[in-house]
Amino acid sequence: MIYQKKTPLALGVLVAACAATPALAKDDQPWSLTVKAGVEYDSNVTVEQTDVTTNVGDSLLNLGVEAGYKLIDNKNGDKLSIAYDFSQSLHQDLTDFDIQSHSGTISGATEVAGATLGMSYSFYHLLLGGDRFLDMQVLNPSVSGFIAPNVYARGAYSYFDKNFKVANDRDAENHQGAADLYYFFNNSRSYFTVGGRYETENAVGPEFDYDGFALNANVQFPLMLTGDKGKINLGYAYRKRDYDNVTPSLGEKRHENRSTFKAMAETPLIKALSLRVEYQYTDRNSNYLPSNYTENLVNGTLSYRF
């Protein structure tokens, strides 16, 4: 799963539902099950969605299960699958920031004139510190395909319906349009990708309405020490948001930009066991103080796929 983790809340997983990497190999097994366990250090524990910043670091344990089943997967390109993901973070000290996430997804795709038309629906249920925090629905139609040798393109629209349990004025509808280009090289063992999206969010509280855009670039290549079975990914993402109305506590309109740098390495160990190590640095600049901070994340995760 591709994601950008910005807080212990880890709602970057939602972006993954909108930015799937094209598959290069087919797994004949109709079901999949992966269990994960990892450790992490976060230099600045935050909840971005509610503008909570601690300026305190903490260590945590991450646990997760991913399960999926292919209902349809035929040679004509018709696909239909269901998936369920569970994750739980357990902080050493800041236990009020423990996040538990449940998500269910149904997704389908079909081939039309050389292009892949896709549609997915996801539901997310999140708890923060053991209490209900957020329910969210995501609808994501997309079109993708190779537009030139080694060049793969994907366009998508995403609709988010956010229902906060502790801050109803942040309940919102979010609309996004996104486009991504992938260039494959090194006999398709490596790729470079660039992408962008535009989004608009309309919340119950007018001070939370905003328009924004994001840009990203990533490169992935084999980890040669493991005989091409491992991989390294380096990436940069930029996001800008301009809020539509005055924030009362600020006395002016809020605006911000965020830069994120990441480096990840993943390698198989024995049989179906793999190790993933990641470092991420975030520099968030805003005229609203709780949204103005820097953050360093480093984590290591063991995954076993059955």
C-alpha positions, 0 to 999 in steps of 0.5 A: 500500500502506498501512503504518506504518514503525517500523524499517528492518525495515519490518514495518509492511508486514505490517499492510497485508495486513490493512487494505486501503482499499476501491477506488473505481476499477477498473483494466481492465488485468489486470497491474500493475508499479510500480518505486520508488526513494527516499531517507530519513533515520532519526533512530534506527535500530532493529529493533523486532522484536528490541528493538535500538535504536542511538540513532544516525541514518542516511541510506538508499536504498530500492528496490522492485518491486511486481507483480500479476496479476488471475486473476479479476475479473468483474462478479459481484464475484468476484476472485482475484489474485496479487502479489509485492513486493520491497524493499531498504534500503541504509544509508549507514553502518549497513549491518548494518541493511539489510533485504531483503524478499520477499513473495508474496500470493494473495487472493480475494473474492466478493460475498454479499448486498451484502457482500464476503467476502475471504481472503488468504494471504501469505508474507514472507521477510526478510534483515537485513544480508544474513543470513536474519532472519524468515519469516512467514505471514499468513492474513487473512479479512475481511468488508466493505461499505457500511453506510450512504451514504458509510460503509464498514466492514471487519472482519477476523481475522489470523493470523501465524506468525513464524519468526525465524532469529536469535532462536528464542525470539521465534518466535510465533503472533499473533492479531488482530481488527480493525475499520475505518470509512471515511466518504467525502465531497467526492464520494468524493474524500476520506475519514476513517477510524477503526479498532482492533484487539486482538491476542494473541501467544504466543511460544516464550520466555514473556517475549515473550507479550503482549496489546495493542490499537491505535487509529488515525485518518486523513484523506485529501483531494486535493492541490488544486495538482495538480487533485485527482490528488494526495493528502494523508494525515494520521494518528495511531496509538496502540498499547499492549502488556502482557506476560504474564510477567516479563522476566528482565533487567528483573525485572518484567513489561514494558509499553509504549505507542506514539504515531505521527504521520504526514503524507504527500503524493503527486502525479503528475509526468509520465505514470506517474511520481509523487512521495511525501513523508512525515514520521513521528514515533514516541514509544515509552514502555516500562519496558524501556529498548531500547523507550523512545525517540523517532524521526523519519523523513522520506523521498521516493519516486519511483514509476513504474507501467507 
